[in-house]
């Protein structure tokens, strides 16, 4: 699997950490799905340069698919999750 690709949406390279690649394999998330997630998913800022990108895939039963990312000179995908829900801040 390629560990980097270009995002048209963000105009930056996307780097997948080893942890992200391992989590993709564990959760059966394909590179094509991650690329679509980055390009079409909803971005939610967390703090600073960190955030989440989430997307619903019609073909998957374990939605939402979410990537924890950091945005700088490149987009770094730290991990990939399924059945994602944002935690309450209370």
N, C-alpha and C positions, 0 to 999 in steps of 0.2 A: 504494500500500500504506500502511496506517495505521502510524505509527511508535510508537503507544502502545496498550495495552489493559489491562484490569483482570484480575488473577489472583485468583480465588476462593480458591485453595489458600493463597496467601501473604497475602491481604488487602492487596495493594499494586498500584500501577500497574506495568506492565512497559514499559520503554523500549527500543527497538531503535536501536542506533547506526547510523550510515551504513555502517560496515564490516560490521555484522551483516546489514543489508539487501542489501549487495553480495554477501556470502558466501552468503546464501540464494539469490539469483538464480543465482549461479555453480554452486551445487550442486543447484539445482532443489528446494529445500525451501520449501514453501508456508507462508503465515502460519497457516493452520489447523493444520499440523503443528507449528509453533513453539508455538502456543497449547496444543496437546495435550502437547507436550514439557514445558512449564512446569507444567501441571496434573497430569500423570501420571508424569513422569520421575523417575528416582532421583537425588536430590541428593547430591553428594559435596563436602564442604568441602575447600578447598585451604588457605588461610591468611587469617586476618582475615575480611573480608567477601566474599572471592572463593571461587568454586567452579565446579563443573560440574553440569549437569543432563543426564542421558542417557536415551534411550528407544529401544526396538526397535519399528519399525513393520513390521507384517506385509506391507504393500504395497510396501515398499522393498527393493531388493537390496543397498543400500550402507549397511547398518547397522553400528554404532550411530550414531544422530544425537545430537549433543551440542552444548550451548550453553555457552560460557564466560560466567559471570555475575558481577556484583557486587551484593550485597544491602545496601541502606541504606534511605532513605525510599522508594525505588522499587527494583525489580529492573532492572538494566541488563544487557541482552544485548549482549556485546561482539563476539562472533562466533559463527557456527554451522558445525559441522564434520560430516563424514560419515566412515564407517569408523573411528570413534574408538577408540583404545586408550590406556589410562593408561600413561604411561611408568614404567619401574622407577625407584625412587629410589636406585639403587646407583651 
